Each structure stands twice: as C-alpha cells, then as structure tokens.
Amino acid sequence: MPSATIADYKKGEAFYNKQNDSAFYYFNKATTSSPDSLIPKAYTYMAIIQSQAGDYFGAQESLLNSMNNLKGLDSIDRLLVSNYNEFGRTNSNLKNYDRAIYYYDQALKYIKDDRTRITALNNKGVNYQKKKQYAQAIAIYQSILEQTKNNKNKYAQVLSNMAYAKWLQDSSYPAAPDLLHALQIRKDEKNDWGLNASYAHLSDYYAHTQPGLALTYAEKMYSVAQQLSSPDDEQEALLKLIPLSPPEAVKKYFTRYQHLNDSLQTTRNNAKNQFALIRFDAEKSKTDNLILQKDNAEKKVQIIRQWIVLFCTILLAAILFFWYRKRKQRLIREQQLKTSQKVHDVVANGLYRVISKIEHDKTGGKEQLLDDMSILYEQSRNISYEPVPENAARSFHESLSELLSSFGSDSTRVLITGNSKELWEHIKSTARKELKHILQELMVNMKKHSRAENVVIKFTRQEKQLTIDYTDDGIGLSPDFRYGNGLRNTETRIMNIGGTIIFNAKTSKGMKIQLTIPIA
C-alpha cells in the first residue's frame, strides 16, 4: 500500500473534520492511485462534501464511482449504508421523493444498529410527507417513536414530524401540544438545529388561525437560522415572514431574501466549478503520468491516435452544431409571427412606455386614456399571434417571470416564488395562456391603482391543483370599489379554464388575491 496515497487520504479526513475546503482535493487525489479499499471511501467523502455545497448531481456521480469500486471488497455493509443514505438525501433535495424512498429502503437492508435504522426510517417518513402521503409517513413515525425515548433529541424530532404530518393530513388536528413539547425538549437540550425545525412547524401550524403567533415563530426561526449561518433555512424563514409581516417590514425581508438568493446561487456555482476543476486537474495529472511511463515510439502512436480521434470528434461536433443551429433557426423562422407580429412588438413596447409616462402625468383626465391605451396594448400583443413551440422559444416559466418582473420599478418591487419549469408540467397550453393574461391584468391594475411598494406572487402546486397567491401592500379596495372591464374579463377567463379567483375585499391596506386551477 503506497504510503503517499495513505497520507493523501488521511489529509482528506483531517481537513474534512475541520470542514476545510481542501478535503475534497485530497480525497480526489487519493482516488487516482490509492489501494482498492480506499477508493470507494474517498468517493463517498467527496459525495458528502458536494452534497453539502449544493452540488447534488456531482454528489450522485461520486456515489456511483464509489459503488462501482466496491466489487471484490470485504466488509462493505457500512459503506453501502452511507452511500444509500446519501443517495436518499441528494434525491430528496432534488425533489425526487420516490427515488429517495427507494434508496432509504436499500440502506435499511444493511443497517445493523438501531440509531442509524431510526434515522433512515425518519428520513423515509419525511419523504412520504413531502409526497403528501401522510398516512404512510405517520405510520413510520409511530413505529419508531417509542424506540427513541432514550435519545431526547431524536424523540423530539420524530414527535414534531409526526404531529406536523397529522396536522397536514387533517387541518383540525390539535398538533400544538406535541409541537410545543418537542420545542421544549430541544430548548432544554440546546439543540439549535432542532429549534429551527420546531419554529418552522409552529409557524406553519398557526399561519391561518393565529397569524400573530405564526409571525413570532417565523421571527424566531429567522434568528436561529442566522445564528447557525444556514442560508437555506434563513430563506425558508423569510418566505414565511413576507406574507405574515406588516407592510413596513416586508421591504426589509424582501431585500434580504433577494440578497441571500443571489449569494447562495453564486456560492453553489463557485463550489461546482471548483470541484470540476479539481477533478479535471487530477485526471490531467494522471494521464500525464501514464504517458510518461510509455516508451517514445508507443507514445507517439498513442498521441497521433488521440489527436485523430479528437479532431474527428471536434469536426463531427462542429458539423452537428452548425446543422442543429441552422435547423433551429429555420424552425424558428417558420414558426415566428409574420410581418404584422414584428409591427405589434414595436407598437406594444411603445405603448407600454407611453403608459408608464402617463402614470406620472399630473394634468388630470388620464384614467380613460390609460384604459384605452391598455386595451390597445392588449390588442397589439394579440396581432397575428400563434404559439411558438417551446423548443424554439424561451420556456413558459421564464417568459412569465419576465412579464411579471417588467412591472417592477424604483418604487415597486416584485417578488416571484415557486415559478419553476416543473410547476407547469401537465398544465394545458390554453390554461397557461389564460393565466398569463389574468396575471398581466392584475399587474396592470396594481400599477394603475394600488400604489404598492412590494408585490409578492407565490406559485404552489399540489397533486391536482395549481394555486397562485398575489399579495401587495398597496391601498387595498375602497368601500365603493366597482369591477372594471379588466377584472370582469379576469373572472371570465379563470372560469373558462375551470378555476376560481378570490379577492380579499375586507382589508383596507393591501390586496390579496388567490387563483386556483385544476391540473389534468
């Protein structure tokens, strides 16, 4: 066993225990020339590091490398448990809950000790809970709760999860006693990570019945997340705070959420790039060492072959690239709007700029003009319109985000949450089109009347229903408010696709609107 390789592996372990970024470098170095017994362990460590940095696909690749290097080794049960558990966690983070449950079941086949078994079962229950299969989740929690009595932190975790799942299954279930009991245990044990989870559960539990108390728990979660330096939990807390907080606090939380989101994305991208660079450098070094071991004649032949293969690959890739690009351009041209659409784009954009200028006109008599211009704007957007295939244009969620964000300005911030590509799967194109018109009408109405400084549009999806919650901190609805043509058209559109729209007309400060449509 080469001593240099053992040293690299031990350095990796030492840096890993200190949470030092160099751990990945040394583990990767150990995989290039280490004995068979160390290679899968090094890959497993690398997968854990990548998963913690948010590189879930990279983590799965490392886990597969670990599994592929287990053949012929003895005493691999513990490593199999670690790998399957990590597969479960990465798939859960990627929202592949069925796969996560499968991998936890695989891990359970090799687990020997009760503590690890309970952890795996609890994680399996959480994934059933995220799938909204609450009965299965509750059954798992009940099966392990009594076994955790000797471990207070684990008992509090399972108890809180079970109470929360029962409440999700039945909103009338009195989950508060168990949730508060679990919270007290975590306080007594000084378990900050557990406190974070308890505050999240309690904030959700009281959100509809006691918003003030829900806000208090969301604020506590936010404080603990900051102490733990956990940006993911801090973001989750902010998403709870924004709809619960008074208007004067929303702007602060919204700004912090944006900053966190940008910072977290940058950090994860940098980590992915760093991992890829380390692997690339290691592979390059390994290749160079192999080449140096060959004699000159064999090396020349090998290099020539490599260059030929590389040249052919590049040439073929270039041909395919230009062919694909040319074909794509042709398809786009065939599907694009004709000359009238080009005119409409120019007119529509010009009208929108005119509308924005008119909003600041102080001369009076602008309401009718605004209505007329808005109608013209809508008509111009529909001139000769015909749908463009998704493979020849931006995806729907991107174009929708761009539309909604365009209503933001120096005086109005627009926050969009949950609008992902996966959200719109299996939703008919007619429903998408109608929802886009509806949201545009709501945003135009906000721009013209609400005087809102902050607008939050939240997209959520359940098994058979898509929900869109619109919230702003504007002037709300006046007692003598009457529906205009725009809002009447909005109600007609939502009914045409089998949905509903609810206006919260009881508040004098701010506006809340909820749209729901069924999912086929």
C-alpha positions in Angstrom: 0.0 0.0 0.0 1.8 3.2 -1.1 2.5 5.4 1.9 2.0 8.6 -0.2 -1.6 7.6 -1.0 -2.4 6.8 2.6 -1.1 10.2 3.5 -3.4 11.9 1.0 -6.4 10.0 2.3 -5.6 10.9 5.9 -5.1 14.5 5.0 -8.6 14.4 3.4 -10.1 13.1 6.6 -8.3 15.6 8.8 -9.5 18.5 6.6 -13.0 17.1 6.4 -13.2 17.0 10.2 -12.2 20.7 10.3 -14.7 21.5 7.5 -11.8 22.7 5.3 -12.3 23.1 1.6 -9.0 21.2 0.9 -10.7 17.9 2.0 -12.2 17.4 -1.5 -8.8 18.0 -3.1 -7.0 15.3 -1.1 -9.8 12.7 -1.3 -9.9 13.2 -5.1 -6.1 12.8 -5.2 -6.4 9.6 -3.2 -8.8 8.1 -5.8 -6.3 8.4 -8.6 -3.8 5.8 -7.3 -4.9 4.5 -4.0 -5.5 0.9 -3.0 -8.9 -0.6 -3.8 -10.0 -0.4 -0.1 -9.7 3.4 0.0 -11.1 4.4 -3.4 -14.8 3.9 -2.6 -14.4 5.6 0.8 -12.8 8.6 -0.7 -15.5 8.9 -3.3 -18.2 8.7 -0.6 -16.5 11.5 1.3 -16.4 13.6 -1.9 -20.1 13.0 -2.4 -20.9 14.2 1.1 -18.8 17.4 0.6 -20.5 18.0 -2.8 -24.0 17.5 -1.4 -23.3 19.9 1.5 -22.2 22.5 -1.1 -25.5 22.0 -3.1 -23.8 20.1 -6.0 -26.4 17.2 -5.9 -25.7 15.9 -9.4 -22.0 15.9 -8.8 -22.6 14.1 -5.5 -24.5 11.3 -7.2 -21.7 10.9 -9.7 -19.2 10.5 -6.9 -21.6 8.0 -5.2 -21.8 5.9 -8.4 -18.0 5.9 -8.6 -17.9 4.6 -5.0 -20.4 1.8 -5.8 -18.5 0.8 -8.9 -15.3 0.4 -6.9 -16.9 -1.9 -4.2 -16.6 -5.1 -6.3 -14.3 -7.6 -4.7 -14.0 -5.9 -1.3 -15.0 -7.4 2.0 -17.0 -5.7 4.8 -18.7 -3.2 2.7 -22.1 -3.0 4.6 -21.3 0.2 6.4 -20.2 1.9 3.2 -23.3 0.7 1.4 -25.4 2.2 4.2 -23.5 5.6 3.9 -23.9 5.6 0.1 -27.6 4.7 0.0 -28.4 7.2 2.7 -26.5 9.9 0.8 -28.4 8.9 -2.4 -31.6 9.3 -0.4 -30.6 12.8 0.8 -29.5 14.1 -2.7 -32.7 12.8 -4.4 -34.8 14.4 -1.6 -33.0 17.7 -2.2 -33.7 17.3 -5.9 -37.4 16.6 -5.1 -37.1 13.0 -6.5 -39.0 11.7 -3.5 -39.8 8.2 -4.9 -36.1 7.6 -5.6 -35.2 8.9 -2.2 -37.6 6.4 -0.5 -36.1 3.6 -2.7 -32.6 4.4 -1.6 -33.6 4.5 2.1 -35.1 1.1 1.7 -31.9 -0.1 0.2 -29.9 1.3 3.2 -32.3 -0.4 5.7 -31.3 -3.8 4.3 -27.7 -3.3 5.5 -28.2 -1.3 8.7 -27.2 -3.2 11.9 -27.6 -0.6 14.7 -30.9 0.9 15.9 -29.8 4.5 15.9 -29.0 4.5 12.2 -32.1 2.5 11.4 -34.3 5.0 13.2 -32.6 7.9 11.3 -33.2 6.2 7.9 -36.8 5.5 8.8 -37.4 9.0 9.9 -35.9 10.3 6.6 -38.1 7.9 4.7 -41.2 9.3 6.6 -40.2 12.8 5.7 -40.1 12.0 2.0 -43.6 10.4 2.2 -44.7 13.6 3.9 -43.3 15.7 1.1 -45.2 13.5 -1.4 -48.3 14.3 0.7 -48.7 10.6 1.5 -49.3 11.4 5.1 -50.7 8.1 6.2 -47.5 6.3 5.3 -45.4 9.0 6.9 -47.4 8.8 10.2 -47.2 5.0 10.3 -43.4 5.2 10.1 -43.2 7.9 12.8 -45.5 5.9 15.1 -43.4 2.7 14.6 -40.2 4.4 15.8 -41.4 7.0 18.4 -41.2 4.7 21.4 -37.7 3.5 20.3 -36.4 7.0 20.6 -37.3 7.5 24.3 -33.6 7.2 25.4 -32.5 9.8 22.9 -34.2 13.1 23.7 -33.2 14.9 20.5 -34.3 12.1 18.2 -37.5 11.7 20.2 -38.3 15.4 19.7 -37.5 15.2 16.0 -39.9 12.2 15.4 -42.6 13.7 17.7 -42.6 17.0 15.9 -42.6 15.4 12.5 -45.5 13.1 13.4 -47.6 15.9 14.9 -46.9 18.1 11.8 -47.8 15.3 9.4 -51.1 14.6 11.3 -52.0 18.3 11.0 -51.1 18.3 7.3 -53.4 15.3 6.9 -56.2 16.9 8.9 -56.1 20.7 9.5 -58.4 20.3 12.5 -55.9 18.0 14.3 -54.7 19.7 17.6 -50.9 19.4 16.9 -49.9 22.2 19.2 -49.3 20.1 22.4 -46.9 17.7 20.7 -45.2 20.5 18.7 -44.6 22.6 21.8 -43.4 19.6 23.8 -40.8 18.8 21.1 -39.8 22.5 21.1 -39.3 22.5 24.9 -37.1 19.3 24.7 -34.9 21.0 22.0 -34.6 24.1 24.2 -33.6 22.0 27.2 -31.0 20.1 25.1 -29.8 23.3 23.4 -30.4 21.8 20.0 -30.4 24.8 17.7 -30.9 22.8 14.5 -33.9 21.2 16.1 -35.2 24.5 17.3 -35.1 25.7 13.7 -37.3 22.8 12.6 -39.8 23.3 15.5 -40.2 27.0 14.8 -40.9 26.2 11.1 -43.6 23.7 12.1 -45.2 26.0 14.6 -45.2 29.0 12.2 -47.0 26.9 9.5 -49.4 25.5 12.1 -50.6 28.9 13.3 -50.4 30.7 10.0 -54.1 30.6 9.3 -55.6 30.6 12.8 -53.2 32.9 14.7 -51.1 34.9 12.3 -49.6 37.0 15.0 -48.3 33.9 16.8 -47.1 32.4 13.4 -45.2 35.6 12.8 -43.5 35.3 16.2 -42.3 31.7 15.4 -41.2 32.7 11.9 -39.1 35.5 13.5 -37.5 33.1 15.9 -36.7 30.7 13.1 -35.1 33.6 11.2 -33.0 34.5 14.2 -31.8 30.9 14.8 -31.1 30.4 11.1 -28.8 33.4 11.2 -27.0 32.1 14.2 -26.5 28.8 12.5 -25.3 30.5 9.3 -27.7 28.4 7.4 -28.8 30.4 4.2 -31.3 27.7 3.2 -33.1 27.9 6.5 -32.9 31.7 6.5 -34.5 31.8 3.1 -37.3 29.5 4.3 -37.9 31.8 7.3 -38.0 34.8 5.1 -40.7 33.2 2.9 -42.8 32.7 6.0 -42.1 36.3 7.2 -43.0 38.1 4.0 -46.7 37.2 3.9 -47.1 37.4 7.7 -45.3 40.7 8.4 -46.8 44.2 8.4 -46.2 46.2 5.2 -43.4 48.3 6.7 -41.3 45.2 7.4 -41.9 43.4 4.1 -39.5 45.6 2.1 -36.6 44.7 4.5 -37.3 41.0 4.3 -37.8 41.0 0.6 -34.4 42.8 0.1 -32.7 40.3 2.4 -34.3 37.4 0.5 -33.0 38.7 -2.8 -29.5 39.1 -1.5 -29.5 35.6 0.0 -30.8 34.1 -3.2 -28.1 35.7 -5.3 -25.4 34.9 -2.8 -26.4 31.3 -2.4 -26.6 30.7 -6.1 -23.2 32.3 -6.6 -21.6 30.2 -3.8 -23.0 26.9 -5.2 -21.9 27.7 -8.7 -18.4 28.5 -7.5 -18.3 25.2 -5.5 -19.4 23.2 -8.5 -16.8 24.9 -10.7 -14.1 24.3 -8.0 -15.0 20.5 -7.8 -14.9 20.2 -11.6 -11.6 22.0 -11.8 -10.0 19.7 -9.1 -11.2 16.6 -10.9 -10.0 17.9 -14.2 -6.6 18.7 -12.9 -6.4 15.3 -11.2 -7.4 13.5 -14.4 -4.9 15.5 -16.4 -2.1 14.7 -14.0 -3.0 11.0 -14.1 -3.0 11.0 -17.9 0.3 12.8 -18.0 1.9 10.2 -15.6 0.6 7.3 -17.7 2.0 8.9 -20.9 5.4 9.4 -19.3 5.6 5.6 -18.5 5.4 4.7 -22.1 8.3 4.5 -24.4 8.8 7.1 -27.1 7.5 5.0 -30.0 4.3 3.9 -28.3 3.8 7.4 -27.0 3.9 8.9 -30.5 1.5 6.4 -31.9 -0.9 7.0 -29.0 -0.7 10.8 -29.3 -1.4 10.6 -33.0 -4.4 8.4 -32.4 -5.7 10.7 -29.7 -5.3 13.7 -32.0 -7.1 11.9 -34.8 -10.0 10.9 -32.5 -10.1 14.4 -31.0 -10.1 16.1 -34.4 -12.8 13.8 -35.7 -14.9 14.4 -32.6 -14.5 18.1 -32.9 -15.2 18.1 -36.6 -18.3 15.9 -36.1 -19.4 18.1 -33.2 -18.9 21.2 -35.2 -20.9 19.8 -38.1 -23.7 18.7 -35.8 -23.7 22.1 -34.0 -24.0 24.1 -37.2 -26.5 21.8 -38.7 -28.6 21.9 -35.5 -28.3 25.7 -35.2 -29.3 26.1 -38.9 -32.2 23.8 -38.5 -33.3 25.5 -35.3 -33.1 28.9 -37.0 -35.2 27.6 -39.9 -37.9 26.2 -37.5 -38.0 29.4 -35.6 -38.4 31.5 -38.8 -41.2 29.2 -39.9 -43.0 29.4 -36.6 -42.4 33.1 -35.9 -45.0 35.7 -36.4 -45.2 37.3 -39.8 -44.6 40.9 -40.6 -47.6 42.0 -38.5 -46.1 40.4 -35.4 -43.0 42.5 -35.9 -45.2 45.6 -36.1 -47.1 44.5 -33.0 -43.9 44.1 -31.0 -42.8 47.6 -31.8 -46.2 49.1 -31.1 -46.7 47.1 -27.9 -43.4 48.1 -26.5 -44.0 51.7 -27.5 -47.5 51.7 -25.9 -46.1 50.3 -22.6 -43.6 53.1 -22.4 -46.4 55.6 -23.0 -48.5 54.0 -20.3 -45.6 54.3 -17.8 -45.1 58.0 -18.7 -48.9 58.7 -18.4 -48.8 57.3 -14.9 -46.8 60.2 -13.7 -48.9 62.8 -15.6 -50.4 65.4 -13.2 -52.7 67.1 -15.7 -55.8 65.0 -14.8 -58.2 63.2 -17.1 -55.8 60.3 -17.6 -58.0 57.4 -16.4 -59.9 57.0 -19.6 -56.7 57.4 -21.6 -55.0 54.8 -19.5 -57.9 52.3 -20.1 -57.8 53.0 -23.8 -54.1 52.6 -24.0 -54.2 49.4 -22.0 -56.8 47.9 -24.4 -54.6 48.9 -27.4 -51.6 47.3 -25.7 -53.5 44.0 -25.2 -54.8 44.1 -28.8 -51.3 44.8 -30.2 -49.9 41.8 -28.4 -52.5 39.5 -30.0 -52.0 40.6 -33.6 -51.5 37.5 -35.7 -50.5 35.6 -32.6 -49.7 31.9 -33.0 -48.0 29.8 -30.4 -44.2 29.1 -30.7 -43.0 25.6 -29.8 -41.2 25.5 -26.5 -38.1 24.1 -28.2 -38.0 27.2 -30.4 -38.5 29.8 -27.7 -38.0 30.5 -24.1 -39.8 28.2 -21.7 -43.1 29.4 -20.3 -41.9 30.0 -16.7 -39.1 32.2 -18.0 -41.4 34.3 -20.2 -44.0 34.6 -17.3 -41.3 35.7 -14.8 -40.1 38.3 -17.4 -43.6 39.6 -17.8 -44.3 40.0 -14.1 -40.9 41.4 -13.3 -41.4 44.1 -16.0 -44.0 45.8 -13.8 -41.3 46.4 -11.2 -39.8 49.9 -10.8 -37.8 52.1 -8.5 -40.9 52.5 -6.4 -42.4 49.0 -6.7 -40.6 45.7 -6.0 -41.9 42.4 -7.5 -41.1 39.1 -5.8 -41.8 35.8 -7.6 -41.5 32.5 -5.8 -42.2 28.9 -6.9 -42.3 29.7 -10.7 -40.2 26.7 -11.9 -40.2 24.7 -15.1 -41.6 21.7 -13.2 -44.5 23.7 -11.9 -46.1 23.9 -15.4 -45.8 20.3 -16.4 -49.1 18.7 -17.5 -50.8 22.1 -17.5 -52.6 22.7 -20.8 -51.3 25.5 -23.1 -54.8 27.1 -23.1 -54.7 27.3 -19.3 -51.2 28.7 -19.4 -52.2 31.4 -21.9 -55.3 32.4 -19.9 -53.3 32.6 -16.6 -50.7 34.8 -18.3 -53.4 37.2 -19.4 -55.0 37.1 -16.0 -51.7 37.9 -14.2 -51.0 40.6 -16.7 -54.4 42.2 -16.0 -53.8 42.0 -12.2 -50.3 43.6 -12.6 -51.7 46.4 -14.8 -54.5 47.0 -12.2 -51.8 47.2 -9.5 -49.7 49.6 -11.5 -52.7 51.9 -12.1 -54.4 51.9 -8.8 -52.7 50.2 -5.8 -49.7 52.4 -5.1 -48.0 49.2 -3.8 -44.3 49.2 -2.9 -44.0 45.5 -2.7 -45.8 42.8 -4.7 -45.4 39.0 -3.9 -46.6 36.4 -6.4 -46.3 32.8 -5.0 -46.9 29.7 -7.1 -47.6 26.4 -5.4 -48.7 23.1 -6.8 -50.5 20.1 -5.2 -51.4 16.9 -6.8 -54.5 18.1 -8.6 -54.4 21.9 -8.2 -52.2 24.9 -9.1 -52.5 27.9 -6.7 -51.3 31.4 -7.3 -51.3 33.8 -4.4 -51.0 37.5 -5.2 -50.2 39.9 -2.3 -49.4 43.6 -2.3 -49.0 46.3 0.3 -51.0 49.0 -1.6 -54.1 51.0 -0.7 -56.4 48.0 -0.9 -60.0 48.1 -2.0 -62.2 51.1 -1.2 -65.8 50.6 0.1 -67.2 52.0 -3.2 -64.9 49.8 -5.4 -66.5 48.6 -8.6 -65.2 46.0 -11.0 -64.0 47.4 -14.3 -64.0 45.5 -17.6 -60.5 44.2 -17.0 -61.3 42.4 -13.7 -64.6 41.2 -15.2 -62.7 39.7 -18.0 -60.3 38.2 -15.5 -63.1 36.3 -13.7 -64.5 35.1 -17.1 -61.0 33.8 -18.1 -60.5 31.9 -14.9 -63.9 30.3 -15.1 -63.3 29.3 -18.7 -60.4 27.0 -17.5 -62.4 25.6 -14.6 -60.6 27.7 -12.0 -61.6 30.2 -9.2 -60.4 33.7 -8.2 -60.9 35.1 -4.7 -60.5 38.8 -3.9 -59.9 39.7 -0.2 -62.1 42.8 -0.1 -62.2 43.1 3.7 -58.9 44.7 4.2 -58.2 48.5 3.7 -54.5 48.0 3.5 -53.0 45.8 0.8 -54.6 43.4 -1.6 -54.7 39.6 -1.5 -55.9 37.6 -4.5 -55.9 33.8 -4.9 -56.1 32.0 -8.2 -56.7 28.2 -8.4 -57.0 25.9 -11.4 -57.3 22.1 -11.6 -54.4 20.1 -13.1 -55.4 17.4 -15.6 
